[in-house]
């Protein structure tokens, strides 16, 4: 069965980062992922707003097909949120979106854009 964004958080990211208690991006930055190094992560330029039930493969395809400039850095919850601490407050989320500078919204259905149900996507 295909993985959703939530599945990726629960089944991949959280177990992979359990020992260090950090986000996956932080794990990369400290050298904890052999295939990737600190230059692969940085301050986000874009906040990627995606509903938790979106298929991960569709999100990856959409980002790939967007052909973003190589210097763009996305804040994507499965990779950048630390699931070992409490979820961010609405204020922290608003600050994150503001610092990122832009929001990319994943809309898999034009008639029912689920991502827009998330309040932080509206900042």
C-alpha positions as YAML, in Angstrom:
chain: A
units: angstrom
residues:
- id: 1
  name: UNK
  ca: [0.00, 0.00, 0.00]
- id: 2
  name: UNK
  ca: [1.37, 3.45, -0.91]
- id: 3
  name: UNK
  ca: [2.73, 5.63, 1.88]
- id: 4
  name: UNK
  ca: [0.96, 8.81, 2.89]
- id: 5
  name: UNK
  ca: [2.81, 11.80, 4.32]
- id: 6
  name: UNK
  ca: [1.61, 10.76, 7.78]
- id: 7
  name: UNK
  ca: [2.83, 7.18, 7.20]
- id: 8
  name: UNK
  ca: [6.26, 8.56, 6.30]
- id: 9
  name: UNK
  ca: [6.35, 10.51, 9.56]
- id: 10
  name: UNK
  ca: [5.30, 7.54, 11.69]
- id: 11
  name: UNK
  ca: [7.02, 4.65, 9.90]
- id: 12
  name: UNK
  ca: [10.22, 6.23, 8.58]
- id: 13
  name: UNK
  ca: [11.20, 9.58, 10.06]
- id: 14
  name: UNK
  ca: [10.35, 9.02, 13.72]
- id: 15
  name: UNK
  ca: [12.13, 5.64, 14.03]
- id: 16
  name: UNK
  ca: [15.15, 6.86, 12.04]
- id: 17
  name: UNK
  ca: [15.63, 9.84, 14.37]
- id: 18
  name: UNK
  ca: [14.66, 8.21, 17.68]
- id: 19
  name: UNK
  ca: [18.20, 7.78, 19.01]
- id: 20
  name: UNK
  ca: [19.21, 11.43, 18.49]
- id: 21
  name: UNK
  ca: [15.73, 12.90, 19.18]
- id: 22
  name: UNK
  ca: [16.04, 15.35, 16.26]
- id: 23
  name: UNK
  ca: [14.33, 16.00, 12.93]
- id: 24
  name: UNK
  ca: [15.55, 14.15, 9.85]
- id: 25
  name: UNK
  ca: [16.99, 17.41, 8.48]
- id: 26
  name: UNK
  ca: [18.94, 17.88, 11.73]
- id: 27
  name: UNK
  ca: [20.15, 14.29, 11.47]
- id: 28
  name: UNK
  ca: [21.50, 15.04, 7.99]
- id: 29
  name: UNK
  ca: [23.14, 18.25, 9.25]
- id: 30
  name: UNK
  ca: [25.04, 16.42, 12.00]
- id: 31
  name: UNK
  ca: [26.27, 13.75, 9.58]
- id: 32
  name: UNK
  ca: [23.89, 11.01, 10.68]
- id: 33
  name: UNK
  ca: [22.85, 10.03, 7.14]
- id: 34
  name: UNK
  ca: [25.74, 8.52, 5.20]
- id: 35
  name: UNK
  ca: [24.42, 9.41, 1.73]
- id: 36
  name: UNK
  ca: [23.77, 13.08, 2.55]
- id: 37
  name: UNK
  ca: [25.80, 15.84, 4.14]
- id: 38
  name: UNK
  ca: [25.29, 19.19, 5.86]
- id: 39
  name: UNK
  ca: [25.28, 21.06, 2.54]
- id: 40
  name: UNK
  ca: [22.04, 19.29, 1.64]
- id: 41
  name: UNK
  ca: [20.09, 21.19, 4.30]
- id: 42
  name: UNK
  ca: [19.65, 24.85, 5.13]
- id: 43
  name: UNK
  ca: [17.20, 27.52, 6.15]
- id: 44
  name: UNK
  ca: [13.92, 27.00, 4.29]
- id: 45
  name: UNK
  ca: [13.03, 29.30, 1.42]
- id: 46
  name: UNK
  ca: [9.60, 27.73, 0.99]
- id: 47
  name: UNK
  ca: [7.06, 26.13, 3.29]
- id: 48
  name: UNK
  ca: [5.52, 23.09, 1.60]
- id: 49
  name: UNK
  ca: [1.91, 22.77, 2.74]
- id: 50
  name: UNK
  ca: [0.68, 19.21, 2.26]
- id: 51
  name: UNK
  ca: [-2.24, 17.35, 3.85]
- id: 52
  name: UNK
  ca: [-1.20, 14.38, 6.00]
- id: 53
  name: UNK
  ca: [-3.23, 11.95, 3.90]
- id: 54
  name: UNK
  ca: [-1.54, 12.92, 0.61]
- id: 55
  name: UNK
  ca: [0.41, 10.14, -1.05]
- id: 56
  name: UNK
  ca: [4.12, 10.68, -0.51]
- id: 57
  name: UNK
  ca: [4.92, 9.55, -4.06]
- id: 58
  name: UNK
  ca: [2.57, 12.21, -5.49]
- id: 59
  name: UNK
  ca: [4.15, 14.94, -3.35]
- id: 60
  name: UNK
  ca: [7.66, 13.91, -4.40]
- id: 61
  name: UNK
  ca: [6.58, 13.85, -8.07]
- id: 62
  name: UNK
  ca: [4.96, 17.29, -7.78]
- id: 63
  name: UNK
  ca: [8.08, 18.82, -6.22]
- id: 64
  name: UNK
  ca: [10.29, 17.17, -8.85]
- id: 65
  name: UNK
  ca: [8.01, 18.36, -11.67]
- id: 66
  name: UNK
  ca: [8.00, 21.93, -10.27]
- id: 67
  name: UNK
  ca: [11.68, 22.16, -11.26]
- id: 68
  name: UNK
  ca: [12.59, 24.51, -8.44]
- id: 69
  name: UNK
  ca: [15.95, 26.24, -8.48]
- id: 70
  name: UNK
  ca: [18.66, 24.16, -6.74]
- id: 71
  name: UNK
  ca: [19.15, 26.78, -4.03]
- id: 72
  name: UNK
  ca: [15.53, 26.45, -2.85]
- id: 73
  name: UNK
  ca: [15.07, 24.67, 0.48]
- id: 74
  name: UNK
  ca: [11.66, 23.30, 1.44]
- id: 75
  name: UNK
  ca: [10.21, 22.97, 4.91]
- id: 76
  name: UNK
  ca: [8.46, 19.61, 4.52]
- id: 77
  name: UNK
  ca: [7.03, 18.21, 7.72]
- id: 78
  name: UNK
  ca: [8.23, 14.58, 7.47]
- id: 79
  name: UNK
  ca: [11.81, 15.79, 7.09]
- id: 80
  name: UNK
  ca: [12.00, 19.00, 9.07]
- id: 81
  name: UNK
  ca: [9.72, 18.62, 12.07]
- id: 82
  name: UNK
  ca: [11.11, 17.05, 15.22]
- id: 83
  name: UNK
  ca: [8.49, 14.44, 16.13]
- id: 84
  name: UNK
  ca: [10.17, 13.76, 19.47]
- id: 85
  name: UNK
  ca: [8.91, 16.98, 21.02]
- id: 86
  name: UNK
  ca: [5.53, 18.66, 21.21]
- id: 87
  name: UNK
  ca: [4.02, 19.97, 18.00]
- id: 88
  name: UNK
  ca: [4.70, 23.59, 17.26]
- id: 89
  name: UNK
  ca: [2.21, 26.18, 18.40]
- id: 90
  name: UNK
  ca: [0.23, 28.24, 15.87]
- id: 91
  name: UNK
  ca: [2.55, 31.15, 16.63]
- id: 92
  name: UNK
  ca: [5.69, 29.08, 15.96]
- id: 93
  name: UNK
  ca: [4.16, 27.80, 12.73]
- id: 94
  name: UNK
  ca: [3.29, 31.35, 11.62]
- id: 95
  name: UNK
  ca: [6.86, 32.47, 12.35]
- id: 96
  name: UNK
  ca: [8.24, 29.56, 10.34]
- id: 97
  name: UNK
  ca: [6.04, 30.38, 7.35]
- id: 98
  name: UNK
  ca: [7.02, 34.06, 7.58]
- id: 99
  name: UNK
  ca: [10.75, 33.26, 7.73]
- id: 100
  name: UNK
  ca: [10.49, 30.86, 4.79]
- id: 101
  name: UNK
  ca: [9.18, 33.67, 2.62]
- id: 102
  name: UNK
  ca: [6.79, 31.68, 0.45]
- id: 103
  name: UNK
  ca: [4.32, 28.85, 0.69]
- id: 104
  name: UNK
  ca: [3.98, 26.07, -1.86]
- id: 105
  name: UNK
  ca: [0.62, 24.32, -1.60]
- id: 106
  name: UNK
  ca: [0.11, 20.76, -2.77]
- id: 107
  name: UNK
  ca: [-3.36, 20.56, -4.30]
- id: 108
  name: UNK
  ca: [-4.18, 17.07, -5.49]
- id: 109
  name: UNK
  ca: [-7.84, 17.85, -6.10]
- id: 110
  name: UNK
  ca: [-8.91, 21.26, -7.38]
- id: 111
  name: UNK
  ca: [-12.50, 20.81, -6.24]
- id: 112
  name: UNK
  ca: [-11.53, 19.90, -2.69]
- id: 113
  name: UNK
  ca: [-8.13, 21.43, -1.82]
- id: 114
  name: UNK
  ca: [-7.51, 19.60, 1.47]
- id: 115
  name: UNK
  ca: [-4.25, 21.43, 2.17]
- id: 116
  name: UNK
  ca: [-6.14, 24.69, 2.58]
- id: 117
  name: UNK
  ca: [-7.97, 23.25, 5.58]
- id: 118
  name: UNK
  ca: [-4.74, 23.64, 7.54]
- id: 119
  name: UNK
  ca: [-4.71, 27.08, 9.12]
- id: 120
  name: UNK
  ca: [-0.91, 27.54, 8.86]
- id: 121
  name: UNK
  ca: [-1.20, 27.34, 5.06]
- id: 122
  name: UNK
  ca: [-3.24, 30.53, 5.11]
- id: 123
  name: UNK
  ca: [-0.66, 32.80, 6.73]
...
